[in-house]
């Protein structure tokens, strides 16, 4: 599970994320929504231990990402906005490398490799160089690298951006399958995706949480789009742009 | 330690899977071969002139002084330029390609990343210098250079190259732009190379200091066959300081 408490991140005078708190229970898929530049990527980078927060705490599977960073990082699979591939490696060589740096025992790697290759539909391209793969395949390799060490927590930053409709459906159903054994945070600004995949929704705008609830409660008598637009309209105009600049 | 080897393997693979390794090795050997050929033919000409002039003059001309030492000085200049180009991609490419996020969110210690990248480049340099071994091998086969002096010179060349590797990796860790990494690395290694030039006129305090800071001073001693603790300490400090600063530079992302 993931616990985010009073998280704040400032870049100089600009506040990218301001005092946000939310939780994802074990096995849950949490949709992390917000307009572009609202602080989604910053939050996810803090959760994964890539950068520190200015204030607040994050606990991943019970371990504090700052104080017990090593233990926490072992239990996280992370797919950043653009998949972190080495373009001169083959898919298998790359996944083997990731498995090793995630701390997997050498003996467990071949099985885990076969498993993720099959699960992410990569068997046909297993020996291709990642630099020459299409965007859809690159995204799937990115997902495979996030789940190869069977982490209890998965952090996925806009996993379906730039894919064709068929690939989007494929990735979505894969993410759905992963829930249950993994806790998933999925950031996106595609609302139908949230409606189809997620159980819980957190909406942030201009670095603040403006809505947090189960999807069934939020979208009871109105569409998710209405909920989203209402939530982000509460903020004074102009605030979002400031944060967008900060993120750049 | 296991993680360090994983990084070393990945880095070495990156050198040899891409054309980088082959271009660098070919270029280095081509230049080295040209220097060697020229020095050797000059040595031949000198030898024939001297023997015509007086008997026993060939004893005054030795291969170490006339071929090996200048060859090593020439190679050291080539290293000033080539090493920053070998190391420029180490961190800059990871930052640009987004793989830095993968490394830093994995359960790896910063020191393991820094050490892995350093060892990989060090091994590459060893291969590079090892291949130049054909030149002295030719000399040993057809002449009789002093082996001890030759080995001391090679140790000097290896320490010089390793220091440049450490400095190049440091400049690469500062930026995500490979050109900036290469240019600043080149400026730093060149500065280390020439910093001793004004030493003779710089006064009693500054002079010896500049001379001590200069890589060339320590390297020249070793090429002459002299292995002094002072020189070893100099190279070890330069390498360790650069590695320490690189570790800080990578780690600094976690403080900001």
Contacts between the chains, C-beta under 8 A, distances in Angstrom:
chain1	res1	chain2	res2	distance
A	45	B	101	7.5
A	48	B	101	7.8
A	48	B	105	4.4
A	49	B	104	7.5
A	49	B	105	5.6
A	50	B	101	5.5
A	50	B	104	5.5
A	50	B	105	5.2
A	50	B	253	7.7
A	51	B	253	6.5
A	51	B	254	7.0
A	51	B	256	6.9
A	52	B	254	5.6
A	52	B	255	6.8
A	52	B	256	7.5
A	70	B	107	5.3
A	71	B	107	7.9
A	73	B	105	6.0
A	73	B	106	6.3
A	73	B	107	4.5
A	74	B	107	4.6
A	76	B	105	6.6
A	78	B	101	7.2
A	78	B	102	7.6
A	78	B	105	5.0
A	80	B	98	5.8
A	80	B	101	4.8
A	80	B	102	7.7
A	81	B	98	7.9
A	82	B	98	5.0
A	83	B	98	7.5
A	84	B	97	7.1
A	84	B	98	4.7
A	84	B	99	4.4
A	84	B	100	7.9
A	84	B	101	5.5
A	84	B	102	3.9
A	85	B	97	7.4
A	85	B	99	7.1
A	86	B	10	7.5
A	86	B	14	7.0
A	86	B	97	7.3
A	86	B	99	6.0
A	87	B	97	7.1
A	88	B	13	8.0
A	88	B	14	6.0
A	88	B	17	4.9
A	88	B	18	5.2
A	89	B	10	7.9
A	89	B	13	7.3
A	89	B	14	8.0
A	89	B	17	7.5
A	93	B	13	7.3
A	97	B	6	6.7
A	97	B	10	5.3
A	98	B	102	7.0
A	98	B	106	7.7
A	100	B	2	7.7
A	100	B	3	7.6
A	100	B	6	4.5
A	101	B	3	6.3
A	101	B	6	5.8
A	101	B	7	7.6
A	101	B	102	8.0
A	101	B	103	7.2
A	101	B	106	4.5
A	101	B	107	7.6
A	101	B	108	5.6
A	102	B	106	5.6
A	102	B	107	6.6
A	103	B	106	8.0
A	103	B	107	5.1
A	145	B	102	7.2
